[in-house]
Amino acid sequence: MTRTEKAALLSAAIGILVTALKFAAFWLTGSIALYSDALESIINVVAAICAFVALRVAAQPADDDHPYGHHKAEYFSAVIEGTLIIVAALLILREAYQGIVSPKTIDTPVVGLAVNGLATVINAAWGFVLLRRGRAWRSPALVADARHVIADVVTSGGVIVGVALVMLTGVLVLDPLVAGLVALQILWSGWTMMRDSINGLMDQAASPEMIQKIRELISMHGEGALEAHDVRTRHAGSATFVDFHLVVPGEMSVAESHAICDRIENGIEAAVEGVVVTIHVEPGDEAKARGVPVI
């Protein structure tokens, strides 16, 4: 089992614990806002399981049917998570509307808030750890899961404030209003998650900073060539694919040009984790002024 798969399983386990605590808080209080918080945590658990399955698929090596690997499976996980988040938000909005129409009193709010607060602290600690790991390991599935957990923490903070205001003011309608605000925040989180995942499925290019780094590496390790042009990149999960045309002197032998390609590939692979490099060699008269000089 890979480190990312272990992280996804641990996230699911923590999500189950947090969800149980939040439903206990809802059971103690009857608060719609606390119900909305608990419902969103259920989605966290489902999302973590989806992330685990996606990571298992993405870790499979390339085969005849998928010669470029299975990296994009992680993006499907993030799209599913985004969809689940949106569904949860719509369910919460329905409960919030009913609460506004028929406000209900909150029972034992102090105990309920204490239980919910404990769940929130656990969630916050894990969310930030998971986000760092996901970014360091370049895993879209873990990053999506971490963002969802952190969004849940923000949600919980708002809910705790809202229920506390109900306690202090006695205005019962504040409880469903807070739940409605939580739902809107969740909707935004789900939309941004789906947008980022769709960009990955559409072969979005690497960041400008990474592209610049790759161009510098080509120039640094391309001694003997004339230029590199048409440099292209795309992300697929934790992998980054790079391809470009390398212009060499027309009289250069195949062995010499191949040695230059090997040097460039090794240089990029040493500096960029998970990179796959493809180079097309061309003779000197194919040089373009807009290319990357490598002399």
VEXDREN-2710 file (C-alpha; in Angstrom, 1 decimal):
% VEXDREN-2710
k/r/px/py/pz
1/MET/0.0/0.0/0.0
2/THR/1.4/3.4/-1.0
3/ARG/1.8/6.3/1.4
4/THR/-1.0/8.2/-0.3
5/GLU/-3.4/5.2/0.0
6/LYS/-2.5/4.9/3.7
7/ALA/-3.3/8.7/4.2
8/ALA/-6.6/8.2/2.5
9/LEU/-7.6/5.3/4.7
10/LEU/-6.5/7.3/7.8
11/SER/-8.6/10.2/6.6
12/ALA/-11.6/7.9/6.3
13/ALA/-11.1/6.6/9.9
14/ILE/-10.7/10.1/11.3
15/GLY/-13.8/11.2/9.3
16/ILE/-15.9/8.4/10.9
17/LEU/-14.8/9.5/14.4
18/VAL/-15.5/13.2/13.7
19/THR/-18.9/12.3/12.2
20/ALA/-19.9/10.3/15.2
21/LEU/-19.0/13.2/17.5
22/LYS/-21.0/15.7/15.4
23/PHE/-24.1/13.5/15.3
24/ALA/-23.8/13.1/19.0
25/ALA/-23.8/16.9/19.3
26/PHE/-26.9/17.1/17.0
27/TRP/-28.6/14.4/19.0
28/LEU/-28.0/16.3/22.2
29/THR/-29.2/19.7/20.9
30/GLY/-31.6/19.2/18.0
31/SER/-29.8/22.1/16.3
32/ILE/-30.3/22.3/12.5
33/ALA/-26.9/24.0/12.3
34/LEU/-25.2/21.2/14.1
35/TYR/-27.1/18.7/11.9
36/SER/-25.8/20.5/8.8
37/ASP/-22.3/20.2/10.2
38/ALA/-22.7/16.5/10.9
39/LEU/-24.2/15.8/7.4
40/GLU/-21.2/17.5/5.7
41/SER/-18.9/15.2/7.7
42/ILE/-20.6/12.1/6.3
43/ILE/-19.5/13.4/2.9
44/ASN/-16.0/13.6/4.2
45/VAL/-16.0/9.9/5.0
46/VAL/-17.4/9.0/1.6
47/ALA/-14.9/11.3/-0.1
48/ALA/-12.0/9.8/1.7
49/ILE/-13.1/6.3/0.6
50/CYS/-13.4/7.6/-3.0
51/ALA/-9.9/9.0/-2.7
52/PHE/-8.6/5.7/-1.5
53/VAL/-10.2/3.8/-4.4
54/ALA/-8.9/6.4/-6.9
55/LEU/-5.4/6.2/-5.5
56/ARG/-5.4/2.4/-5.8
57/VAL/-6.4/2.7/-9.5
58/ALA/-3.9/5.6/-10.2
59/ALA/-1.0/3.5/-8.7
60/GLN/-1.5/0.8/-11.3
61/PRO/1.3/0.7/-13.9
62/ALA/0.7/1.5/-17.5
63/ASP/-0.7/-1.4/-19.6
64/ASP/-1.7/-2.0/-23.2
65/ASP/-5.0/-0.3/-22.7
66/HIS/-3.6/2.6/-20.8
67/PRO/-0.1/3.2/-22.1
68/TYR/0.2/6.5/-20.3
69/GLY/-0.8/5.1/-16.9
70/HIS/-3.9/5.5/-14.7
71/HIS/-2.9/8.9/-13.1
72/LYS/-6.1/10.6/-14.0
73/ALA/-8.2/8.4/-11.8
74/GLU/-7.5/10.8/-9.0
75/TYR/-9.3/13.6/-10.8
76/PHE/-12.4/11.4/-11.0
77/SER/-12.3/11.1/-7.3
78/ALA/-12.2/14.9/-6.9
79/VAL/-15.1/15.3/-9.2
80/ILE/-17.2/12.8/-7.3
81/GLU/-16.3/14.6/-4.0
82/GLY/-17.4/17.9/-5.5
83/THR/-20.7/16.4/-6.5
84/LEU/-21.3/14.9/-3.1
85/ILE/-20.5/18.3/-1.5
86/ILE/-23.1/20.0/-3.6
87/VAL/-25.7/17.3/-2.8
88/ALA/-25.0/17.8/0.9
89/ALA/-25.4/21.6/0.6
90/LEU/-28.8/21.2/-1.1
91/LEU/-30.0/18.9/1.7
92/ILE/-28.8/21.4/4.3
93/LEU/-30.6/24.2/2.5
94/ARG/-33.8/22.2/2.7
95/GLU/-33.5/21.7/6.4
96/ALA/-32.6/25.3/6.9
97/TYR/-35.8/26.4/5.1
98/GLN/-37.9/24.2/7.3
99/GLY/-36.2/25.5/10.3
100/ILE/-36.9/29.1/9.3
101/VAL/-40.6/28.3/8.8
102/SER/-40.8/26.4/12.1
103/PRO/-38.0/27.4/14.5
104/LYS/-37.1/24.9/17.2
105/THR/-35.5/25.3/20.6
106/ILE/-32.0/24.0/21.2
107/ASP/-31.5/21.5/24.1
108/THR/-28.3/21.3/26.2
109/PRO/-26.4/23.6/23.9
110/VAL/-23.3/23.9/26.1
111/VAL/-22.6/20.1/26.0
112/GLY/-23.4/19.9/22.3
113/LEU/-21.0/22.7/21.5
114/ALA/-18.3/21.1/23.6
115/VAL/-18.6/17.8/21.7
116/ASN/-18.8/19.6/18.3
117/GLY/-15.7/21.7/19.3
118/LEU/-13.7/18.5/20.1
119/ALA/-14.6/17.1/16.6
120/THR/-13.6/20.4/15.0
121/VAL/-10.1/20.5/16.7
122/ILE/-9.5/16.9/15.5
123/ASN/-10.6/17.8/12.0
124/ALA/-8.5/21.0/11.8
125/ALA/-5.3/19.2/12.9
126/TRP/-5.8/16.4/10.3
127/GLY/-6.9/18.7/7.5
128/PHE/-3.7/20.8/7.6
129/VAL/-1.5/17.7/7.8
130/LEU/-3.3/16.1/4.9
131/LEU/-3.0/19.2/2.8
132/ARG/0.7/19.4/3.3
133/ARG/1.2/15.8/2.5
134/GLY/-1.1/16.0/-0.6
135/ARG/0.8/18.9/-2.0
136/ALA/4.2/17.4/-1.2
137/TRP/3.2/14.1/-2.9
138/ARG/1.4/15.9/-5.7
139/SER/-1.8/14.0/-5.2
140/PRO/-5.0/15.7/-6.5
141/ALA/-7.1/13.2/-4.6
142/LEU/-5.5/13.9/-1.2
143/VAL/-5.5/17.7/-1.8
144/ALA/-9.2/17.6/-2.7
145/ASP/-9.9/15.5/0.4
146/ALA/-7.8/18.0/2.6
147/ARG/-9.7/21.0/1.2
148/HIS/-13.0/19.3/2.0
149/VAL/-11.8/18.6/5.6
150/ILE/-10.6/22.2/6.0
151/ALA/-13.9/23.5/4.6
152/ASP/-15.6/21.4/7.2
153/VAL/-13.5/23.0/9.9
154/VAL/-14.6/26.5/8.7
155/THR/-18.2/25.3/8.6
156/SER/-17.9/24.0/12.1
157/GLY/-16.5/27.3/13.4
158/GLY/-19.4/29.2/11.9
159/VAL/-21.9/26.7/13.3
160/ILE/-20.4/27.0/16.8
161/VAL/-20.6/30.8/16.7
162/GLY/-24.2/30.6/15.4
163/VAL/-25.4/28.2/18.1
164/ALA/-23.7/30.3/20.7
165/LEU/-25.6/33.4/19.4
166/VAL/-28.8/31.5/19.7
167/MET/-27.9/30.7/23.4
168/LEU/-27.1/34.3/24.1
169/THR/-29.9/36.0/22.3
170/GLY/-32.7/33.5/22.3
171/VAL/-33.4/34.2/18.6
172/LEU/-34.2/30.7/17.4
173/VAL/-34.3/31.6/13.7
174/LEU/-30.5/32.2/13.9
175/ASP/-30.0/28.4/14.0
176/PRO/-31.4/27.7/10.5
177/LEU/-30.0/30.9/9.1
178/VAL/-26.5/29.7/10.1
179/ALA/-27.2/26.3/8.5
180/GLY/-28.2/28.1/5.3
181/LEU/-24.9/30.1/5.3
182/VAL/-23.0/26.9/5.9
183/ALA/-24.7/25.4/2.8
184/LEU/-23.7/28.3/0.6
185/GLN/-20.1/28.0/1.7
186/ILE/-20.2/24.2/1.0
187/LEU/-21.6/24.9/-2.5
188/TRP/-18.7/27.2/-3.3
189/SER/-16.2/24.6/-2.0
190/GLY/-17.8/21.9/-4.1
191/TRP/-17.7/24.1/-7.2
192/THR/-14.0/25.1/-6.9
193/MET/-13.1/21.4/-6.3
194/MET/-14.9/20.3/-9.5
195/ARG/-13.5/23.2/-11.5
196/ASP/-9.9/22.3/-10.6
197/SER/-10.5/18.6/-11.3
198/ILE/-12.1/19.3/-14.7
199/ASN/-9.0/21.3/-15.6
200/GLY/-6.9/18.3/-14.8
201/LEU/-9.1/16.0/-17.0
202/MET/-8.7/18.6/-19.8
203/ASP/-4.9/18.3/-19.7
204/GLN/-4.2/21.6/-18.2
205/ALA/-0.6/22.8/-18.6
206/ALA/1.8/22.9/-15.7
207/SER/2.1/26.1/-13.7
208/PRO/4.1/29.0/-15.3
209/GLU/6.8/28.5/-12.6
210/MET/7.2/24.9/-13.5
211/ILE/7.3/25.6/-17.2
212/GLN/10.0/28.2/-16.7
213/LYS/12.0/25.7/-14.6
214/ILE/11.7/23.1/-17.3
215/ARG/12.9/25.5/-20.0
216/GLU/15.9/26.4/-17.8
217/LEU/16.7/22.8/-17.3
218/ILE/16.6/22.1/-21.0
219/SER/19.0/25.0/-21.6
220/MET/21.3/23.9/-18.8
221/HIS/21.6/20.3/-20.0
222/GLY/21.3/20.8/-23.7
223/GLU/24.9/21.5/-24.6
224/GLY/25.7/20.5/-28.2
225/ALA/22.1/21.2/-29.4
226/LEU/21.0/24.4/-31.1
227/GLU/17.6/25.1/-29.7
228/ALA/14.4/23.5/-28.2
229/HIS/11.0/24.7/-29.3
230/ASP/7.3/23.8/-29.0
231/VAL/7.8/22.9/-25.3
232/ARG/4.5/21.5/-24.0
233/THR/3.4/20.2/-20.6
234/ARG/0.3/18.6/-19.1
235/HIS/-0.6/17.2/-15.7
236/ALA/-2.2/13.8/-15.1
237/GLY/-2.5/13.2/-11.3
238/SER/0.9/13.1/-9.8
239/ALA/2.6/12.8/-13.2
240/THR/3.8/15.8/-15.4
241/PHE/4.3/15.1/-19.1
242/VAL/6.8/17.2/-21.0
243/ASP/7.5/17.1/-24.7
244/PHE/9.4/19.3/-27.1
245/HIS/11.4/19.5/-30.3
246/LEU/15.2/19.5/-29.9
247/VAL/17.2/21.0/-32.9
248/VAL/20.7/19.7/-33.4
249/PRO/23.3/20.3/-36.1
250/GLY/22.4/18.4/-39.3
251/GLU/25.7/16.6/-39.4
252/MET/25.4/15.3/-35.8
253/SER/25.2/11.5/-35.5
254/VAL/22.2/9.7/-34.0
255/ALA/24.3/8.5/-31.1
256/GLU/25.5/12.1/-30.3
257/SER/22.0/13.5/-30.4
258/HIS/20.7/10.6/-28.3
259/ALA/23.3/11.3/-25.7
260/ILE/22.1/15.0/-25.5
261/CYS/18.5/13.8/-25.1
262/ASP/19.5/11.4/-22.3
263/ARG/21.3/14.2/-20.5
264/ILE/18.3/16.6/-20.7
265/GLU/15.9/13.8/-19.6
266/ASN/18.0/12.9/-16.6
267/GLY/18.4/16.5/-15.6
268/ILE/14.6/17.2/-15.7
269/GLU/13.8/13.9/-14.0
270/ALA/16.2/14.7/-11.2
271/ALA/14.6/18.1/-10.6
272/VAL/10.9/17.4/-11.2
273/GLU/9.3/14.5/-9.4
274/GLY/7.0/12.3/-11.5
275/VAL/8.0/13.8/-14.8
276/VAL/7.8/11.9/-18.2
277/VAL/9.9/13.5/-21.0
278/THR/9.5/13.0/-24.7
279/ILE/11.9/14.6/-27.1
280/HIS/11.6/14.9/-30.9
281/VAL/15.0/15.5/-32.6
282/GLU/15.2/17.8/-35.7
283/PRO/18.0/19.0/-37.9
284/GLY/19.4/22.5/-37.8
285/ASP/17.3/24.0/-40.5
286/GLU/14.2/23.5/-38.3
287/ALA/15.3/26.1/-35.7
288/LYS/12.8/28.8/-34.7
289/ALA/13.6/32.2/-33.3
290/ARG/11.1/31.7/-30.5
291/GLY/12.7/28.5/-29.2
292/VAL/14.8/27.9/-26.1
293/PRO/18.5/28.5/-26.8
294/VAL/20.6/25.7/-25.5
295/ILE/24.1/26.5/-26.9
END
